[in-house]
Amino acid sequence: MRSTLERTPALPSQGTVEPSAAASLVSADGIHVARSIFVDPAIYAAEKHLIFARSWLFLGHESQLPQPGDFLTTRLAETPVIVTRSRGGAIRAHVNSCSHRGLPVCRADLGNAHRFVCPYHGWTYDGDGALVAVPQERKVGRIDRSSLGLPAVPRIESYRGFLFGSLDAQIEPLADYLGDMRFYLDTYLDRFPGGIELVGPPQKWRLRANWKLPYENQLGDLGHASYLHGALFATNDAGRETEAHGFAMVPRAGHSASLRLMPEESTAEERAWGIEGVSAGMDPELLRYLLAVQAEAERRLGPLRARIKGLTLGIYPNLNFVWSNHALRVSHPCGPDETEIWTWLVLPKDAPDSIRRALRGQYNYVLGPGGIVEQEDSEAWAQQWIGSRSDYPQDRPYHYGLGAGQERPHPELPGMASGLFNEYYARAFYQRWRADMLRDERA
């Protein structure tokens, strides 16, 4: 079936999208995607209302808040948020903006505190978001503080320690939102008896690029590696392994998992998390640890899931987990033309210090602002922004049609499977984006 896309019309700036306008941005089959969705301020304004305000967004991990009074700061799209563990142990989330003049009342990435004080006039809030002190009251008399606390994030839920929040009080439960993505998350998490943790505050850096492209790339774009990252992947065993066994699974449009399902006759060393290609030259202690983890995975996961060697996961709209390099990532939008990447090192909680250092070295070599792969990806995303804002070809949409129609249900794994160069993972993402942009924001 032929897919067509009309020239992109302008959208209103307050998130109100006419169906005819939104429908023209992405074709119904997801094959044609307008360049303007990566650069247009009006489209971005609509995204904030219709996507980010209606989705479950990643807040943090419970391992970052082990004690009462612990806090972290993050964002829901461009809304600043404080996440706290109260004295009673409950986890709460509030907008990080003083009710008096709007300043953030906390500027640290994480820490421990039972009070948050606005630096402008000293208005003070407790860990439950309540306004507990207004210094000026001594001179002008008491005010009604009951309605002046920090606005609460309407919904906050946890899955296996991963904390999500939503600005939509009526959103479906998190477990339903994740759906069969839980199978792929659990395949990673269940291999570690002691669980996992996020290490330190996140690394943060900004790109001149739209938020959708980094997210889309790490949904399942396996085919670019041998080209953009050819010096690293084109001829090594990890690249050949991905070429032979790699594909993407889409359990629900917008979510995806790219992985390698290793053959039944593969060895534990070939299947093991953290071993990319041959283990020759790997630190012997690290190799022993990774093989011990795989042996535990074989026992805990069963024969099918123990053969899954994950690459990347994506949870709509902007959370990625690079399983193969121990990195959790959020693409925070900062407007239509800028994205702030936040990334954390993910480690088994009970790993020895020597193993943690070795895994951190692997992570830093590949990802993060100085990583060899990260620098190449970031340059590509920034160059795509230049191509998207060029005036002349605005009536020439991007083509996401590689492998269209070849995706199929997998006989053993949940979701639709697509091969190494099939762009179904991206088509499904843009189909969900289209559906969200078409919905009535008053509903």
HELIX and SHEET records of a PDB file:
HELIX    1   1 PRO A   19  ALA A   23  1                                   5    
HELIX    2   2 ARG A   35  PHE A   38  5                                   4    
HELIX    3   3 PRO A   41  LEU A   50  1                                  10    
HELIX    4   4 PHE A   52  ARG A   54  5                                   3    
HELIX    5   5 GLU A   62  GLN A   64  5                                   3    
HELIX    6   6 GLU A  137  VAL A  140  1                                   4    
HELIX    7   7 LEU A  174  LEU A  178  1                                   5    
HELIX    8   8 MET A  181  LEU A  189  1                                   9    
HELIX    9   9 LYS A  212  GLY A  220  1                                   9    
HELIX   10  10 ALA A  225  LEU A  228  1                                   4    
HELIX   11  11 GLY A  230  PHE A  233  1                                   4    
HELIX   12  12 ASP A  237  HIS A  245  1                                   9    
HELIX   13  13 ALA A  268  ARG A  271  1                                   4    
HELIX   14  14 PRO A  284  LEU A  301  1                                  18    
HELIX   15  15 PRO A  303  ALA A  306  1                                   4    
HELIX   16  16 TRP A  323  ASN A  325  5                                   3    
HELIX   17  17 ASP A  353  VAL A  366  1                                  14    
HELIX   18  18 ILE A  372  ARG A  389  1                                  18    
HELIX   19  19 TYR A  392  ASP A  395  5                                   4    
HELIX   20  20 TYR A  424  LEU A  438  1                                  15    
SHEET    1   A 2 HIS A  32  VAL A  33  0                                        
SHEET    2   A 2 TYR A 398  HIS A 399 -1                                        
SHEET    1   B 3 LEU A  57  HIS A  61  0                                        
SHEET    2   B 3 PHE A 162  SER A 166 -1                                        
SHEET    3   B 3 ARG A 155  TYR A 159 -1                                        
SHEET    1   C 4 ILE A  91  VAL A  95  0                                        
SHEET    2   C 4 THR A  79  ARG A  85 -1                                        
SHEET    3   C 4 ASP A  70  LEU A  76 -1                                        
SHEET    4   C 4 LEU A 110  ASN A 112 -1                                        
SHEET    1   D 3 ARG A 115  VAL A 117  0                                        
SHEET    2   D 3 THR A 124  ASP A 126 -1                                        
SHEET    3   D 3 LEU A 131  ALA A 133 -1                                        
SHEET    1   E 9 ILE A 196  LEU A 207  0                                        
SHEET    2   E 9 THR A 339  PRO A 348 -1                                        
SHEET    3   E 9 ALA A 327  PRO A 333 -1                                        
SHEET    4   E 9 LEU A 319  VAL A 322 -1                                        
SHEET    5   E 9 ILE A 308  ILE A 315 -1                                        
SHEET    6   E 9 SER A 256  LEU A 261 -1                                        
SHEET    7   E 9 GLY A 246  VAL A 250 -1                                        
SHEET    8   E 9 MET A 416  SER A 418 -1                                        
SHEET    9   E 9 ARG A 408  PRO A 409 -1                                        
END                                                                             
